[in-house]
């Protein structure tokens, strides 16, 4: 009985969310880009009153930094202490 409910749930989720999967992925990527910009604002030269609180999040963003700055249209890394290119 549980497997029937699970398969029904999976089918309904695919029916309702399937056509919007690309839209959801784009919205998530845009939110991630905005979050990355807020966290890296002080390093990019934009005054940030919350820099003290976001400084500890910077190491978590280094992993995808290269793809982010290429997606934003920057050929080289805008940060002098991050040499990813």
N, C-alpha and C positions, 0 to 999 in steps of 0.2 A: 504494500500500500504506500509506503514511504517513497519508493522509487517512482511510482506513478505521479505523486505530487511533485517530486523533484523534476521529473521530465516535463510535466505540465508547466511548472514554473519556468524552466529553461526555455520552453517553447514560447511562452508568453513574453518573456524578457527579450528573446530574439525578435519576435514579431513587433514589439513596441519600440525597442531601443536599436534594433539592427539598422534601420534606414538612417539613423542619426549618429551612428558611430563616428563617422568622419567629423561631423560638427562638434561632437563632444571632445574628440581628440584635439581639434584646433582650439577650442575654448580652453581646454586644460593647458595647452602649450602657451597660449597667450597669458594665462594667469601665472604660469611658471616664469615667463619672461618678465612680467611686471614685478613679481616677487624678487627675482634676481636683480632687477634694476634698483629696487628699493634697498636691498641688502648691499649692493656694490656702489651705491650713490656716493658715499664719502670717498671711496677709492677713485671714482671717476671724476671727482672735482665738484660735485654738487653738495652744498651744505646739507647735512642730515642731522636733525636734532636727536634722532634715535640711534646714532652710530654706535654708541656704547653698548646698546642692547643687541644690535645686529652683527657686531664684530665676531661673535662666536659662531655665527652661521656661515661665515665666509669659507672656511675649509670644506664645508659640505657642498659648496657650489663649484669648486674647482674642477670636479670630475667632468662636467658638461660645459665648461666655460668656452672651450674652443668652438663647439657647434653653435653655442649661443651667439658669440660675437660674429661668426660668419653669417648666421641667420639675420642678425641685425644690420648687416651690410658693412661691417668693419673688416677690412682685409687683414689687419694686424691687431694684436691684442692691445686694447686701450690702457692696460695697466702695465706699468714698467716693471713691476716685481713678478708678473705672471708672463713667462715666455713660453707660450704654447705653440707658436708658429715657427 
